[in-house]
Amino acid sequence: MLVKDRMTPNPLTILPDATHRQAAELMREHHIHHLPVLDKGGNLVGIVVEQDLLAAQPSAATTLSIYEIHGLLSKLQIKQIMTRPVHTTMPDCPIEEAARVMLSEDIGCLPVVEGGKVVGIITDADIFRVLVTMLGGGEEGARFTLQVANKPGVLAKVAQIVADAGGNIISVTAWRDEGSASPAAYITIKEQGANFAQLKPSLEALDAELIDLRENPICPRQTFG
């Protein structure tokens, strides 16, 4: 999966001379939280995010009237509060690399640049959607995690067990426990259609540690307050 598969193409942008109020209205109207800042030549010169707008507002303890606050924000220009330089990515960049950059730089989005022009934007919300899709979130079926030996053929054995139980694998992820001195290898699989009474003992008999097995992994929602 590449950035171009999940980015928002042709994102809304704003000029450096636009005001705080204009940016806030644009974000509110289109339900977005990030605006690449382009000069009149279409060149990326900065980025403004919702937190920038909030940080630029007077604190709740201000003695200014609401009219004075509105007046100040209507004069405050984006070029005064935008972030630069801007971290970017490319359309053909693997999505996990874009996510790694966002994590390492502690940012919530990356403008997507091709040929020197902004052609899209990818955000942390897009990455969350990718995670849900890759892990089969919301899909019915059993989900299990195995700690396995890091050697060829292990996944093939697991896939055969699922197939023998009448199941169809819809999601596979392999990961490691990076916090361990000797990182263990894990496989998490989501399947549909397997006879659970047959699947469970077959997995338990496998030469691997069954970490977690759920016939129905969908958790009930809870709300408080």
Buried (B, 14 or more C-beta within 10 A) or exposed (E): EBBBEBBBEEBBBBBBEBBBBBBBEBBEEEEBBBBBBBEEEEEBBBBBBBEBBEEBBEEEEEEEEEEEEEEBBEEBBBBEBBBEEBBBBBBEBEBEEBBEBBEEEEBBBBBBBBEEEBBBBBBBBBBEEBEEBBBBBEBEBBBBBBEBEEEEEBBEEBBEBBEEBEBEBBBBBEEEEEEEEEEBBBBBBBBBBBEBEBBBEBBEEBEBEBBEBBBEBEEEEEEEE
